[in-house]
């Protein structure tokens, strides 16, 4: 329950820090960090407009999308405090809850009958499929290292006792940051501020959504960023008391948001044809972590 409350709080300002960082990096003052949430609240007060060519799928998809992410957040622990839902193998449920929500957004885009949104749906499904091995190899490696298969048990028993283990933690943090960026269709695979057909992925999928539905979709992105920030913070919290856990959690969230803003400001987007190669690099890094775990366990023959 602690992680759920903190993630909900962090989601209120995460995107605002990203936008403020990008503004400062480009020499502008930029909006306040709560401006994105004000925009979302304004959208939530409005009604949604539906095309006569869409079906019930298009109307229910935003609700399924945010519900799947909220269910996934219930699994995320915080240091010594387990998530609301915790059992052996829960990270598998975590991955497929996110896939469930994304599936509904993809078929929602196809339901519009727009070839433009179909293009975005195709790209989104491809990149989600390619990033999945990196997540499972990473979590499987830490499950092998700790002897547990739940988020809480893995993070609560993950101790860094050698130089290799510290390196594994840094590599895992890098992989989770990039997975979070790809899962939210941000740099280097997309830019939410662009409306160029050549680069759009997630943004093109939600062009027909409006009002309340669009507000749900935008806030779901905030929740997913804060959720991945919570997972990353678990690499640094360990078994500390709540007095130290909460400041470290918010420090990691703010640091993650600043890093995301700097990446989007200074890292050039890849050509669309090179994005799969970039995502495969994350799988390679995850394999390095797997071999590092085998070294630590002295099973690398």
N, C-alpha and C positions, 0 to 999 in steps of 0.2 A: 504493500500500500504506500510506503514511503516513496518508492521509485515512481509510482503512478502520479502522486501529487507533485513531485519535483519536476517530472517531465512535462506535465501540464503547465506548470509555471514557466519553465524554460521555453516552451513553445510560444509563449506570448511575446518574447523579445528576440528569439534566435534570428529570424529573417531580418528583423530591423537592424541588428548588428551587422549582418552580411551586407545589407544595402548601404548602411552608414560607412562601413569600411571601404566599399567600392567608391562611394562618393568622395571620401577623403583622399583615396588613392588617385582619383582623377582631378583633384584640386578644387572640389566643390564641398560645401558644408553638408548638403544632403538633408533628408527628412529626419525627424526624430525616430528613435528606435521602436516606438510603439505605433508609428504611422501604418505599417502593414496590417496590424491587428485592427486599427480603426477602420481601414478600408474593408477588411473582412466583416466586421460588425455591420458596416453600412450595407454590404451585399446580403448579409443574413436577414436584414429587415425587408428585403425586396422579394417579390414573387419571381418564380422561374417561368420562362417562356419555352414552350415545346413546339417543335416542328410537327406538322401533321403527318410527316413521313416516318417519324420515329415511333417506336413501340414502348411498352412498359419497361423494357430493359434500360432504355436511356434514362428513364425517370428514377429508377431505383439504384442505378449504378453508383452515384455519389454517396448514398447512404451506406451501401455495402462497402464502399472503399474506406470511409472513415471508421466504420465498425470493425473492419478487419485489422486496421492499424491499432485501434484502441485495444482489441483483443491481444494483439502481439505485444503491446506495451505492458499488459498485465503479466507477461512472462518475464520481463526484464527485471533482474534483481538490482540491488544497490549495496555493494560491499557485503556486510554480514547479514543484510536483510533480504530475504527471498522475495520474489515477485508474488502477486496475488495467486497466480497459477504456477506451480513448480513441481516437476516430476522428472524422472530420468528420461532423457531423450526429448526434453521440451524444446530444444533449439530447432528440432526438425519441424515441430508444429509451428514455431515462430516463422520459419522460412515459408512454409506453405500457407500460413494465414496472409502474409504479405502477397504471395503469389495469387491467392484467391481474390483479394481486392484489386490487384492489377488486372486479373483476367476480366473482371466485370468492367473495368475502365476500357479495356481493349475492345470487348464486344459492344460496349456502349458507343465507341467511336465508329465501329463498323456498322452499327445500327442506323447511323445518320445517313448512310448511303453515299457519303462524300468520299471521292477518291483521295482527296487531300488528307482527310482524317484517317483513311485506310493506310496511307503511306506512314503516318506517325505511329499508328497501331502496329504496323509491321516492324518498324524500327524499335519500338519499345519492347515488343515481345522478343526480338532477336537479342537485344542487349541484356535483358533480364535473364534470358536463358544462358548467355555466355558468362555472366557474373556469378551464377549459381555455384559452379564448381569451386570457385575461390572461397566462398563462404563455408561450404561443407568441408573442404580440405582443412581450412583454418580451424574450425570448431572441432573436427575430428582429431586434429593434431593435439589440441589442448585436452580433449577427452582422453587421448592415449597417454598424455603426460600426467594428468591428475588421477586417472582411473574413474572419472565420473562423466556422466553424459547429460547433466542438466546445467543450465546457465549458472544457477546459484552455487552448486557444488563445485563447478569448474573454477569460478572466480574466487570463491572463498578458500580453496585449497591451492590456488596458483601462487607459488612463492618463487621469487627470483633469487637463486642462490649461487649463480655463476655468471660470467660474462656472456656466455651463449644465451642464457635465459633472459638477460636484459635485452640483448639484441633481438630475441624472438618477440619480446613485448613491444619494442619499437616498430618492428616489421608488421606485427599484427595491428598496431595503431594506424600505420600507413594504409594497410589493406582496408580496414574498416572505414577510414576517412574516404577513400576512393569508392568503396562500395556504396557509402551513403550518398556521394555525389552522383554516381551512376543511377542508383535507385530513385533519386529525385530528379533525374534527367537534367543535371546541371553540368557545368564545365567538367572535363573537356569534351563531353559528348553533346551538349546542348547549351543554349543560353536563353533563359526565360524572357530576356528583354528584346531578343531578335524576332523578327517575323519573316526571315528569309526561308524559303521553301527548302533550300539546300541543307539547312542546319536544324530545322525544327523537329522536335520529337514529341515531348509531352505537351508542349504548348499548342501544337496543332490538333492534339486529340481532344482538347477541351474548348475549342473555338465556339462550339454551338451551345455550351453550357452558360447559364446566366443566373443572376440573382442568388437565391438561397443555395442552389446546387453549386454554383461557382465558389461561393463562400466556403462551403464544406470542403471542396477539392483543394482550395488554397490553404485552408487551415490544416488539412491532412498532410500537406507537404511540410508545414511547420512541425507537426507532431512527429513525422518520420525523421526529420533532422535531429530534434531533441532526443528521440529514442536512440538513434545511433550514437549521439553524444553521451547518453547514459551508459551504453555498452562500453564505449571507449573509456569513460571515467572508471569503470570497474577494474581496468588494468592498473590503476594507480591508487585505488582506495584500500584494497585488501580487507583486513579485519579491524579497521579503525572504528572508533566510537562515532555516534551520530554527530557529535560536536565538531569533529574534523571532516566527517563524510560530506556533509552538506556544503561547506565552503569549497572543498575540492571538486564536488560535482559541478557547482556553478562556475568555478575557475576553468574547468575542462570545457564546459559548454561555451563560455565566452571565447576561450582560445580556439575552439573548433570553428566557431562562427567567423572569427577574424581570419583564420587560415582559409576558410571557404571563400571569404571576400577577396583575399589577396590572390588566391588561385584564379578566381574569375576575372580579376583585374589585370594580372600580368602574364597569365598562361594563354597562349594562342590556342584557339580551337583546332582540333585535328580535322583533316579531311574526313568526310563521312566514311569513305572506304577504309580509313586507317583506324577507326574506332574499335572494330573487333580485335585488331592486333594489340591495341592498348589494353583492352579488357583481358586478353589472354596473358598479358604481363602480370596482372594481379594473380592469376592462377599459378604462374611460375613462382611468384614471391611466396604464395601459400605453400607450394611444394618445398621451397627452401626452409620454411618454418617446420614442415613435416620432417625433413631430413635432419634439422636441428634438434627436434624432439627425439628422433632416433639416436642421435649422438649423445644427448643427455641421458637417455635410458640405456646407453651402451648396447643397442640392438642393431647398430649400423655395421653390418659385416661386409 
